[in-house]
Structures are given as C-alpha cells and as structure tokens.
Amino acid sequence: MFSCFVVLVACVSGTSNRPPNAQNPPSQAALTSLGYYDVVEFGLNAARDQGFSPADLEKVESIGVNMWRVRFGLVPKESGKVLEVDIDGTNRRLLRMQALDKLGIAAGLNPITPDGG
C-alpha cells in the first residue's frame, strides 16, 4: 500500500516543461467574461490594417475597466521593435497604437489614434 502511494505522489509531483518565467494563462472565467481573445484579435487586425506585420503576441494587460494594452513583436524579430495597441474592449474601439524600439522609446512614428492624431 505504501509503495502505491509513493508512485502516485511521484506522478503527481513530476517536473514541468514550462520555462521558469512563464506566466500562468488567465482563468477560463476571465477569458470569457473579459473578451481576452476578442481583444487580441482586434489588436492584431488593427495592426495589420495600419500596415504593421505583428510577429508574436508579447503581452496583454488591463489598463482600465475593460480597456486593454496588447503588445506585439514586429517583423523582423531581430529588430526588437514592438507595437503597443490600446483598445476600448467595451466599444471595440482603437484608442492608440504606437511602435516602440527595444528600450520602449517611440520608434520614429507618432501614435496612431482614431481621430488621426
């Protein structure tokens, strides 16, 4: 009986293939109620509509009540440039889009806003 318990504990406490700095994904309830996937898709489409080539989804963070900042790496990946897209999740509206260099400094482009600013 004791040996079965040891085997069971060993199986349950096995090692993980996740990298040490990996973030836990949001819970299923949060994904559904906050429109996480819709916000990411909206940001990706808005970036492409403005002529950007997003490479990787780097980060999604809440910046207010149902307001989001989505960060994409830009092609070529070696450039270190990223694109931040701020989205009003309630109204599905682009608030701001800004290309940044690897230090977080504006990469030569003014922010893109819906009013053309």
C-alpha positions, 0 to 999 in steps of 0.5 A: 500500500505504501509503495502505491502511494509513493508512485502516485505522489511521484506522478503527481509531483513530476517536473514541468516543461514550462520555462521558469518565467512563464506566466500562468494563462488567465482563468477560463472565467476571465477569458470569457467574461473579459473578451481576452481573445476578442481583444487580441484579435482586434489588436492584431487586425488593427495592426495589420490594417495600419500596415504593421506585420505583428510577429508574436503576441508579447503581452496583454494587460488591463489598463482600465475597466475593460480597456486593454494594452496588447503588445506585439513583436514586429517583423523582423524579430531581430529588430526588437521593435514592438507595437503597443495597441490600446483598445476600448474592449467595451466599444471595440474601439482603437484608442492608440497604437504606437511602435516602440524600439527595444528600450520602449522609446517611440520608434520614429512614428507618432501614435496612431489614434482614431481621430488621426492624431 
